[in-house]
Amino acid sequence: MTLLKVILIMFFVSSVLAAKCNLNVSVNNFVGTISSTVQAVSHPITISRSKNPNQCKTIRAFFSTGQAGNYNRKASTSNNWIPYNLYSDSNMVTVLKDIGDATQAGEFSTINLPSSNYSYQSNFYIKQVDLDTVFSSGSGYFGDNLQISFYSVKNNGQLDYETTAYFYLQLVVPRYAELSLVPLGSPHDPNSTQYVMNFGNLTSQDVKSASLNVKGNVGFGVYMTSQNGSKLKNSSSSVPYQIKVGPNNYRSLSNAGQETYIFQRNNGTSINAESYPIYVKLGNVPANAPTGDYEDVITVTVKAW
């Protein structure tokens, strides 16, 4: 009989310690695209509780390291990886950590659930690095599996485990190539996408130059379109010209308004871009050419492959 009482008491205590908040948690998978700037992208946790103990009004969420095994988190493909991280706010100062490692505010998320049977949303932030940081990784889809563990907070500050949610993070590094048009020999400047070649007084066979700089993480093709079909025009006359890009020979862009293939590169460039000199050579200037401004507009297009 005494033994039976002990068993009943032990069972009763165990039941109290195992009291749960009966959390209902939803965390969707995340897909983000790497861009030219560092971004803090919010991602929601939707959570509710159906039990009413006071400790269920405050929940702490702890975040695993993922495949990195440390808090320099990484997303990977079969043969490469890129960095990312998780933060409790958009300032991205303090990294979110797992239970046992999180020792201060900001290293875990605090979620307040004042009412039962009501859904609340709490956001954490995913740091997406910029394209330059991952330039050498090439393009592709990089992923990581993460888990978030949820604990209720007792009045004495102790934590009770409640549940775990899982989500998949995918970061996309796009195939991209960017160009700049600058004075011959100048470095790449992605903000410089227009360049004026000023021939001054037109002289037969005169040559002007510029640089086409291309930066890309994959191969690309270069195309040009002449508005006037390789002619500098004014209202009543024209002067023909030819163009040479990189190691290619001089050629005419004779089909006005139509895109002309110039050359291709089958792999990515260095992070500092690849420079291709552009030379424009005038043909014969008519002896009786009327005075005035002669011009053409060449559109340069770089297509990532």
Contacts in CASP RR format, 6 or more apart in sequence:
PFRMAT RR
TARGET T0000
AUTHOR 0000-0000-0000
METHOD contacts of the structure
MODEL  1
MTLLKVILIMFFVSSVLAAKCNLNVSVNNFVGTISSTVQAVSHPITISRS
KNPNQCKTIRAFFSTGQAGNYNRKASTSNNWIPYNLYSDSNMVTVLKDIG
DATQAGEFSTINLPSSNYSYQSNFYIKQVDLDTVFSSGSGYFGDNLQISF
YSVKNNGQLDYETTAYFYLQLVVPRYAELSLVPLGSPHDPNSTQYVMNFG
NLTSQDVKSASLNVKGNVGFGVYMTSQNGSKLKNSSSSVPYQIKVGPNNY
RSLSNAGQETYIFQRNNGTSINAESYPIYVKLGNVPANAPTGDYEDVITV
TVKAW
19 51 0 8 1.000
19 53 0 8 1.000
19 160 0 8 1.000
20 51 0 8 1.000
20 160 0 8 1.000
20 162 0 8 1.000
21 49 0 8 1.000
21 50 0 8 1.000
21 51 0 8 1.000
21 53 0 8 1.000
21 55 0 8 1.000
21 56 0 8 1.000
21 59 0 8 1.000
21 113 0 8 1.000
21 152 0 8 1.000
21 162 0 8 1.000
22 49 0 8 1.000
22 50 0 8 1.000
22 51 0 8 1.000
23 47 0 8 1.000
23 48 0 8 1.000
23 49 0 8 1.000
23 59 0 8 1.000
23 150 0 8 1.000
23 162 0 8 1.000
23 163 0 8 1.000
24 47 0 8 1.000
24 48 0 8 1.000
24 49 0 8 1.000
24 50 0 8 1.000
24 119 0 8 1.000
25 45 0 8 1.000
25 46 0 8 1.000
25 47 0 8 1.000
25 148 0 8 1.000
25 150 0 8 1.000
25 163 0 8 1.000
25 165 0 8 1.000
26 45 0 8 1.000
26 46 0 8 1.000
26 47 0 8 1.000
26 165 0 8 1.000
27 43 0 8 1.000
27 44 0 8 1.000
27 45 0 8 1.000
27 46 0 8 1.000
27 148 0 8 1.000
27 165 0 8 1.000
27 166 0 8 1.000
27 167 0 8 1.000
28 43 0 8 1.000
28 44 0 8 1.000
28 167 0 8 1.000
29 167 0 8 1.000
29 168 0 8 1.000
29 169 0 8 1.000
29 170 0 8 1.000
30 41 0 8 1.000
30 43 0 8 1.000
30 126 0 8 1.000
30 167 0 8 1.000
30 168 0 8 1.000
30 169 0 8 1.000
30 170 0 8 1.000
31 170 0 8 1.000
31 171 0 8 1.000
31 172 0 8 1.000
32 41 0 8 1.000
32 126 0 8 1.000
32 128 0 8 1.000
32 170 0 8 1.000
32 171 0 8 1.000
32 172 0 8 1.000
33 128 0 8 1.000
33 171 0 8 1.000
33 172 0 8 1.000
33 174 0 8 1.000
34 82 0 8 1.000
34 128 0 8 1.000
34 129 0 8 1.000
34 130 0 8 1.000
34 131 0 8 1.000
34 134 0 8 1.000
34 171 0 8 1.000
34 172 0 8 1.000
34 173 0 8 1.000
34 174 0 8 1.000
35 128 0 8 1.000
35 130 0 8 1.000
35 131 0 8 1.000
36 130 0 8 1.000
36 131 0 8 1.000
36 132 0 8 1.000
37 130 0 8 1.000
38 127 0 8 1.000
38 128 0 8 1.000
38 129 0 8 1.000
38 130 0 8 1.000
38 133 0 8 1.000
39 127 0 8 1.000
39 128 0 8 1.000
40 87 0 8 1.000
40 90 0 8 1.000
40 91 0 8 1.000
40 92 0 8 1.000
40 125 0 8 1.000
40 126 0 8 1.000
40 127 0 8 1.000
40 128 0 8 1.000
41 125 0 8 1.000
41 126 0 8 1.000
41 128 0 8 1.000
42 90 0 8 1.000
42 123 0 8 1.000
42 124 0 8 1.000
42 125 0 8 1.000
42 126 0 8 1.000
43 123 0 8 1.000
43 124 0 8 1.000
43 125 0 8 1.000
43 126 0 8 1.000
44 121 0 8 1.000
44 122 0 8 1.000
44 123 0 8 1.000
45 61 0 8 1.000
45 109 0 8 1.000
45 111 0 8 1.000
45 121 0 8 1.000
45 122 0 8 1.000
45 123 0 8 1.000
45 124 0 8 1.000
45 148 0 8 1.000
45 165 0 8 1.000
46 119 0 8 1.000
46 120 0 8 1.000
46 121 0 8 1.000
47 59 0 8 1.000
47 111 0 8 1.000
47 113 0 8 1.000
47 119 0 8 1.000
47 120 0 8 1.000
47 121 0 8 1.000
47 122 0 8 1.000
47 150 0 8 1.000
48 113 0 8 1.000
48 116 0 8 1.000
48 117 0 8 1.000
48 118 0 8 1.000
48 119 0 8 1.000
48 120 0 8 1.000
49 56 0 8 1.000
49 59 0 8 1.000
49 113 0 8 1.000
49 116 0 8 1.000
49 117 0 8 1.000
50 116 0 8 1.000
50 117 0 8 1.000
51 116 0 8 1.000
52 116 0 8 1.000
53 152 0 8 1.000
54 155 0 8 1.000
55 152 0 8 1.000
55 153 0 8 1.000
55 154 0 8 1.000
55 155 0 8 1.000
55 160 0 8 1.000
56 113 0 8 1.000
56 116 0 8 1.000
56 152 0 8 1.000
57 112 0 8 1.000
57 113 0 8 1.000
57 114 0 8 1.000
58 110 0 8 1.000
58 111 0 8 1.000
58 112 0 8 1.000
58 113 0 8 1.000
58 152 0 8 1.000
58 153 0 8 1.000
59 110 0 8 1.000
59 111 0 8 1.000
59 112 0 8 1.000
59 113 0 8 1.000
59 150 0 8 1.000
59 151 0 8 1.000
59 152 0 8 1.000
59 153 0 8 1.000
59 162 0 8 1.000
60 108 0 8 1.000
60 109 0 8 1.000
60 110 0 8 1.000
60 111 0 8 1.000
60 150 0 8 1.000
60 151 0 8 1.000
60 153 0 8 1.000
60 159 0 8 1.000
61 108 0 8 1.000
61 109 0 8 1.000
61 110 0 8 1.000
61 111 0 8 1.000
61 122 0 8 1.000
61 124 0 8 1.000
61 148 0 8 1.000
61 149 0 8 1.000
61 150 0 8 1.000
62 96 0 8 1.000
62 97 0 8 1.000
62 98 0 8 1.000
62 99 0 8 1.000
62 100 0 8 1.000
62 102 0 8 1.000
62 108 0 8 1.000
62 148 0 8 1.000
62 149 0 8 1.000
62 150 0 8 1.000
62 151 0 8 1.000
63 86 0 8 1.000
63 96 0 8 1.000
63 97 0 8 1.000
63 98 0 8 1.000
63 108 0 8 1.000
63 109 0 8 1.000
63 124 0 8 1.000
63 146 0 8 1.000
63 147 0 8 1.000
63 148 0 8 1.000
64 98 0 8 1.000
64 146 0 8 1.000
64 147 0 8 1.000
64 148 0 8 1.000
64 149 0 8 1.000
65 71 0 8 1.000
65 73 0 8 1.000
65 98 0 8 1.000
66 73 0 8 1.000
66 144 0 8 1.000
66 145 0 8 1.000
66 146 0 8 1.000
66 147 0 8 1.000
67 74 0 8 1.000
67 76 0 8 1.000
67 144 0 8 1.000
67 145 0 8 1.000
68 74 0 8 1.000
68 144 0 8 1.000
71 85 0 8 1.000
71 95 0 8 1.000
71 97 0 8 1.000
71 101 0 8 1.000
72 83 0 8 1.000
72 85 0 8 1.000
73 83 0 8 1.000
73 84 0 8 1.000
73 85 0 8 1.000
73 86 0 8 1.000
73 144 0 8 1.000
74 81 0 8 1.000
74 82 0 8 1.000
74 83 0 8 1.000
74 84 0 8 1.000
74 144 0 8 1.000
75 81 0 8 1.000
75 82 0 8 1.000
75 84 0 8 1.000
75 142 0 8 1.000
75 143 0 8 1.000
75 144 0 8 1.000
75 169 0 8 1.000
75 170 0 8 1.000
75 171 0 8 1.000
76 82 0 8 1.000
76 142 0 8 1.000
76 143 0 8 1.000
76 144 0 8 1.000
77 140 0 8 1.000
77 141 0 8 1.000
77 142 0 8 1.000
77 143 0 8 1.000
80 137 0 8 1.000
80 138 0 8 1.000
80 142 0 8 1.000
81 137 0 8 1.000
81 142 0 8 1.000
82 129 0 8 1.000
82 133 0 8 1.000
82 134 0 8 1.000
82 137 0 8 1.000
82 142 0 8 1.000
82 171 0 8 1.000
82 173 0 8 1.000
83 129 0 8 1.000
83 133 0 8 1.000
83 134 0 8 1.000
84 126 0 8 1.000
84 127 0 8 1.000
84 128 0 8 1.000
84 129 0 8 1.000
84 144 0 8 1.000
84 169 0 8 1.000
84 171 0 8 1.000
85 92 0 8 1.000
85 95 0 8 1.000
85 126 0 8 1.000
85 127 0 8 1.000
86 95 0 8 1.000
86 96 0 8 1.000
86 124 0 8 1.000
86 125 0 8 1.000
86 126 0 8 1.000
86 127 0 8 1.000
86 146 0 8 1.000
87 93 0 8 1.000
87 94 0 8 1.000
87 95 0 8 1.000
87 96 0 8 1.000
87 124 0 8 1.000
87 125 0 8 1.000
87 126 0 8 1.000
87 127 0 8 1.000
88 94 0 8 1.000
88 96 0 8 1.000
88 106 0 8 1.000
88 107 0 8 1.000
88 108 0 8 1.000
88 109 0 8 1.000
88 124 0 8 1.000
88 125 0 8 1.000
89 106 0 8 1.000
89 125 0 8 1.000
90 125 0 8 1.000
92 125 0 8 1.000
92 127 0 8 1.000
94 104 0 8 1.000
94 106 0 8 1.000
94 107 0 8 1.000
95 107 0 8 1.000
96 102 0 8 1.000
96 106 0 8 1.000
96 107 0 8 1.000
96 108 0 8 1.000
96 109 0 8 1.000
96 124 0 8 1.000
97 107 0 8 1.000
97 108 0 8 1.000
98 149 0 8 1.000
99 149 0 8 1.000
99 151 0 8 1.000
99 159 0 8 1.000
101 107 0 8 1.000
102 108 0 8 1.000
109 122 0 8 1.000
109 124 0 8 1.000
111 120 0 8 1.000
111 122 0 8 1.000
111 150 0 8 1.000
112 120 0 8 1.000
113 120 0 8 1.000
126 169 0 8 1.000
128 171 0 8 1.000
131 173 0 8 1.000
131 176 0 8 1.000
131 217 0 8 1.000
132 271 0 8 1.000
134 173 0 8 1.000
135 217 0 8 1.000
135 271 0 8 1.000
136 271 0 8 1.000
137 173 0 8 1.000
138 173 0 8 1.000
138 217 0 8 1.000
138 218 0 8 1.000
139 173 0 8 1.000
139 174 0 8 1.000
139 175 0 8 1.000
139 176 0 8 1.000
139 217 0 8 1.000
139 218 0 8 1.000
140 172 0 8 1.000
140 173 0 8 1.000
140 175 0 8 1.000
141 170 0 8 1.000
141 171 0 8 1.000
141 172 0 8 1.000
142 170 0 8 1.000
142 171 0 8 1.000
142 172 0 8 1.000
142 173 0 8 1.000
143 168 0 8 1.000
143 169 0 8 1.000
143 170 0 8 1.000
143 171 0 8 1.000
144 168 0 8 1.000
144 169 0 8 1.000
145 166 0 8 1.000
145 167 0 8 1.000
145 168 0 8 1.000
145 169 0 8 1.000
146 166 0 8 1.000
146 167 0 8 1.000
146 168 0 8 1.000
146 169 0 8 1.000
147 164 0 8 1.000
147 165 0 8 1.000
147 166 0 8 1.000
147 167 0 8 1.000
148 164 0 8 1.000
148 165 0 8 1.000
148 166 0 8 1.000
148 167 0 8 1.000
149 161 0 8 1.000
149 163 0 8 1.000
149 164 0 8 1.000
150 161 0 8 1.000
150 162 0 8 1.000
150 163 0 8 1.000
150 164 0 8 1.000
150 165 0 8 1.000
151 159 0 8 1.000
151 160 0 8 1.000
151 161 0 8 1.000
151 162 0 8 1.000
152 159 0 8 1.000
152 160 0 8 1.000
152 162 0 8 1.000
153 159 0 8 1.000
154 160 0 8 1.000
173 217 0 8 1.000
175 217 0 8 1.000
175 218 0 8 1.000
175 304 0 8 1.000
175 305 0 8 1.000
176 216 0 8 1.000
176 217 0 8 1.000
176 218 0 8 1.000
176 304 0 8 1.000
177 214 0 8 1.000
177 215 0 8 1.000
177 216 0 8 1.000
177 217 0 8 1.000
177 218 0 8 1.000
177 219 0 8 1.000
177 220 0 8 1.000
177 221 0 8 1.000
177 302 0 8 1.000
177 303 0 8 1.000
177 304 0 8 1.000
178 190 0 8 1.000
178 214 0 8 1.000
178 215 0 8 1.000
178 216 0 8 1.000
178 302 0 8 1.000
179 193 0 8 1.000
179 212 0 8 1.000
179 213 0 8 1.000
179 214 0 8 1.000
179 215 0 8 1.000
179 300 0 8 1.000
179 302 0 8 1.000
180 188 0 8 1.000
180 189 0 8 1.000
180 190 0 8 1.000
180 191 0 8 1.000
180 192 0 8 1.000
180 193 0 8 1.000
180 212 0 8 1.000
180 213 0 8 1.000
180 273 0 8 1.000
181 192 0 8 1.000
181 193 0 8 1.000
181 194 0 8 1.000
181 195 0 8 1.000
181 210 0 8 1.000
181 211 0 8 1.000
181 212 0 8 1.000
181 213 0 8 1.000
181 278 0 8 1.000
181 300 0 8 1.000
182 188 0 8 1.000
182 189 0 8 1.000
182 192 0 8 1.000
182 195 0 8 1.000
182 210 0 8 1.000
182 211 0 8 1.000
182 213 0 8 1.000
183 195 0 8 1.000
183 210 0 8 1.000
183 211 0 8 1.000
184 209 0 8 1.000
184 210 0 8 1.000
184 211 0 8 1.000
184 277 0 8 1.000
184 278 0 8 1.000
185 211 0 8 1.000
185 275 0 8 1.000
185 277 0 8 1.000
186 211 0 8 1.000
186 213 0 8 1.000
187 213 0 8 1.000
187 272 0 8 1.000
187 273 0 8 1.000
188 213 0 8 1.000
188 215 0 8 1.000
188 272 0 8 1.000
188 273 0 8 1.000
188 275 0 8 1.000
189 213 0 8 1.000
190 215 0 8 1.000
195 210 0 8 1.000
197 208 0 8 1.000
197 209 0 8 1.000
197 210 0 8 1.000
197 280 0 8 1.000
198 208 0 8 1.000
199 206 0 8 1.000
199 208 0 8 1.000
199 232 0 8 1.000
199 282 0 8 1.000
202 232 0 8 1.000
202 239 0 8 1.000
202 282 0 8 1.000
202 285 0 8 1.000
202 289 0 8 1.000
202 294 0 8 1.000
203 282 0 8 1.000
203 285 0 8 1.000
204 282 0 8 1.000
204 283 0 8 1.000
204 284 0 8 1.000
204 285 0 8 1.000
205 281 0 8 1.000
205 282 0 8 1.000
205 283 0 8 1.000
205 284 0 8 1.000
206 281 0 8 1.000
206 282 0 8 1.000
207 279 0 8 1.000
207 280 0 8 1.000
207 281 0 8 1.000
207 282 0 8 1.000
208 279 0 8 1.000
208 280 0 8 1.000
209 277 0 8 1.000
209 278 0 8 1.000
209 279 0 8 1.000
209 280 0 8 1.000
210 277 0 8 1.000
210 278 0 8 1.000
211 275 0 8 1.000
211 276 0 8 1.000
211 277 0 8 1.000
211 278 0 8 1.000
212 222 0 8 1.000
212 245 0 8 1.000
212 275 0 8 1.000
212 276 0 8 1.000
212 277 0 8 1.000
212 278 0 8 1.000
212 300 0 8 1.000
213 273 0 8 1.000
213 274 0 8 1.000
213 275 0 8 1.000
213 276 0 8 1.000
214 220 0 8 1.000
214 222 0 8 1.000
214 265 0 8 1.000
214 269 0 8 1.000
214 273 0 8 1.000
214 274 0 8 1.000
214 276 0 8 1.000
214 302 0 8 1.000
215 269 0 8 1.000
215 271 0 8 1.000
215 272 0 8 1.000
215 273 0 8 1.000
215 274 0 8 1.000
216 268 0 8 1.000
216 269 0 8 1.000
216 273 0 8 1.000
216 304 0 8 1.000
217 268 0 8 1.000
218 267 0 8 1.000
218 268 0 8 1.000
218 304 0 8 1.000
218 305 0 8 1.000
219 264 0 8 1.000
219 265 0 8 1.000
219 266 0 8 1.000
219 267 0 8 1.000
219 268 0 8 1.000
219 304 0 8 1.000
219 305 0 8 1.000
220 264 0 8 1.000
220 265 0 8 1.000
220 268 0 8 1.000
220 302 0 8 1.000
220 303 0 8 1.000
220 304 0 8 1.000
220 305 0 8 1.000
221 261 0 8 1.000
221 262 0 8 1.000
221 263 0 8 1.000
221 264 0 8 1.000
221 265 0 8 1.000
221 302 0 8 1.000
221 303 0 8 1.000
221 305 0 8 1.000
222 245 0 8 1.000
222 261 0 8 1.000
222 262 0 8 1.000
222 263 0 8 1.000
222 264 0 8 1.000
222 276 0 8 1.000
222 300 0 8 1.000
222 301 0 8 1.000
222 302 0 8 1.000
223 259 0 8 1.000
223 260 0 8 1.000
223 261 0 8 1.000
223 262 0 8 1.000
223 300 0 8 1.000
223 301 0 8 1.000
223 302 0 8 1.000
223 303 0 8 1.000
224 243 0 8 1.000
224 245 0 8 1.000
224 253 0 8 1.000
224 259 0 8 1.000
224 260 0 8 1.000
224 262 0 8 1.000
224 298 0 8 1.000
224 299 0 8 1.000
224 300 0 8 1.000
224 301 0 8 1.000
225 253 0 8 1.000
225 257 0 8 1.000
225 258 0 8 1.000
225 259 0 8 1.000
225 260 0 8 1.000
225 298 0 8 1.000
225 299 0 8 1.000
225 301 0 8 1.000
226 253 0 8 1.000
226 254 0 8 1.000
226 255 0 8 1.000
226 256 0 8 1.000
226 257 0 8 1.000
226 260 0 8 1.000
226 296 0 8 1.000
226 297 0 8 1.000
226 298 0 8 1.000
227 256 0 8 1.000
227 257 0 8 1.000
227 296 0 8 1.000
227 297 0 8 1.000
227 298 0 8 1.000
227 299 0 8 1.000
228 238 0 8 1.000
228 256 0 8 1.000
228 296 0 8 1.000
228 297 0 8 1.000
229 252 0 8 1.000
229 253 0 8 1.000
229 254 0 8 1.000
229 255 0 8 1.000
229 256 0 8 1.000
229 257 0 8 1.000
229 296 0 8 1.000
230 240 0 8 1.000
230 241 0 8 1.000
230 242 0 8 1.000
230 243 0 8 1.000
230 252 0 8 1.000
230 253 0 8 1.000
230 254 0 8 1.000
230 296 0 8 1.000
231 238 0 8 1.000
231 239 0 8 1.000
231 240 0 8 1.000
231 241 0 8 1.000
231 296 0 8 1.000
232 238 0 8 1.000
232 239 0 8 1.000
232 240 0 8 1.000
232 241 0 8 1.000
232 282 0 8 1.000
232 294 0 8 1.000
232 295 0 8 1.000
232 296 0 8 1.000
233 294 0 8 1.000
233 295 0 8 1.000
233 296 0 8 1.000
234 290 0 8 1.000
234 292 0 8 1.000
234 293 0 8 1.000
234 294 0 8 1.000
234 295 0 8 1.000
236 290 0 8 1.000
237 286 0 8 1.000
237 289 0 8 1.000
237 290 0 8 1.000
237 294 0 8 1.000
238 294 0 8 1.000
239 282 0 8 1.000
239 283 0 8 1.000
239 284 0 8 1.000
239 285 0 8 1.000
239 286 0 8 1.000
239 289 0 8 1.000
239 294 0 8 1.000
240 252 0 8 1.000
240 282 0 8 1.000
240 283 0 8 1.000
240 284 0 8 1.000
241 252 0 8 1.000
241 280 0 8 1.000
241 281 0 8 1.000
241 282 0 8 1.000
241 283 0 8 1.000
241 296 0 8 1.000
242 250 0 8 1.000
242 251 0 8 1.000
242 252 0 8 1.000
242 280 0 8 1.000
242 281 0 8 1.000
242 283 0 8 1.000
243 250 0 8 1.000
243 251 0 8 1.000
243 252 0 8 1.000
243 253 0 8 1.000
243 278 0 8 1.000
243 279 0 8 1.000
243 280 0 8 1.000
243 281 0 8 1.000
243 298 0 8 1.000
244 250 0 8 1.000
244 251 0 8 1.000
244 278 0 8 1.000
244 279 0 8 1.000
244 280 0 8 1.000
244 281 0 8 1.000
245 262 0 8 1.000
245 263 0 8 1.000
245 276 0 8 1.000
245 277 0 8 1.000
245 278 0 8 1.000
245 279 0 8 1.000
246 263 0 8 1.000
246 276 0 8 1.000
246 277 0 8 1.000
246 278 0 8 1.000
248 262 0 8 1.000
248 263 0 8 1.000
250 279 0 8 1.000
250 281 0 8 1.000
253 260 0 8 1.000
253 298 0 8 1.000
259 301 0 8 1.000
264 305 0 8 1.000
265 274 0 8 1.000
266 305 0 8 1.000
END
